[in-house]
Amino acid sequence: MRWTLIVLVLVMVLLSLRSHPAPASEPATAGALVKVATTFEHDYQHNVDAPVWDRFDAASRALIPRARYVSWHHSCPTTSSDATVLGATRRADGWWEVDYQISGVTLHDYWHYVAGQWRFSLTRSNPTAAALYSSTYSAFARASGCTTANQG
């Protein structure tokens, strides 16, 4: 019985790996990052939450599981507005800074290139939001100004 369970778990792990192939490598250029960041900002502003979490770096992913992130944002959606990505600049410390505007306000996000993919750093870009993901849904909803009765 014990060996059957072990074999079953191994088969499930192998099938899981086959069903999620590694993404193709993205160019490590400012132009490629602007394209990725534009899609990321659009998805965030329009509550397409799973691909937003998928762009998180490992430190940001460790703050909140994907399912909870999607659930919380579904229950307490972002107010939709358009973000315009202005550009991407490599910083001396190795991070990339992406400048974007929402309603005339310029904001900055921080990205880095990991294993052929652009990854967003929530902890660096918005430490206040990062801290909320370690709290309860109620605290997240209150801080986000959410008025929905749904609970994630």
Rosetta blueprint (number, residue, H / E / L):
1 M L
2 R H
3 W H
4 T H
5 L H
6 I H
7 V H
8 L H
9 V H
10 L H
11 V H
12 M H
13 V H
14 L H
15 L H
16 S H
17 L H
18 R H
19 S H
20 H L
21 P L
22 A L
23 P L
24 A L
25 S L
26 E L
27 P L
28 A L
29 T L
30 A H
31 G H
32 A H
33 L H
34 V H
35 K H
36 V H
37 A H
38 T H
39 T H
40 F H
41 E H
42 H H
43 D H
44 Y H
45 Q H
46 H L
47 N L
48 V L
49 D H
50 A H
51 P H
52 V H
53 W H
54 D H
55 R L
56 F E
57 D L
58 A H
59 A H
60 S H
61 R H
62 A L
63 L L
64 I L
65 P L
66 R H
67 A H
68 R H
69 Y H
70 V H
71 S H
72 W H
73 H H
74 H H
75 S H
76 C L
77 P L
78 T L
79 T L
80 S L
81 S L
82 D L
83 A E
84 T E
85 V E
86 L E
87 G E
88 A E
89 T E
90 R E
91 R L
92 A L
93 D L
94 G L
95 W L
96 W E
97 E E
98 V E
99 D E
100 Y E
101 Q E
102 I E
103 S L
104 G L
105 V E
106 T E
107 L E
108 H E
109 D E
110 Y E
111 W E
112 H E
113 Y E
114 V E
115 A L
116 G L
117 Q E
118 W E
119 R E
120 F E
121 S L
122 L H
123 T H
124 R H
125 S H
126 N L
127 P H
128 T H
129 A H
130 A H
131 A H
132 L H
133 Y L
134 S L
135 S L
136 T L
137 Y H
138 S H
139 A H
140 F H
141 A H
142 R H
143 A H
144 S H
145 G L
146 C L
147 T L
148 T L
149 A L
150 N L
151 Q L
152 G L
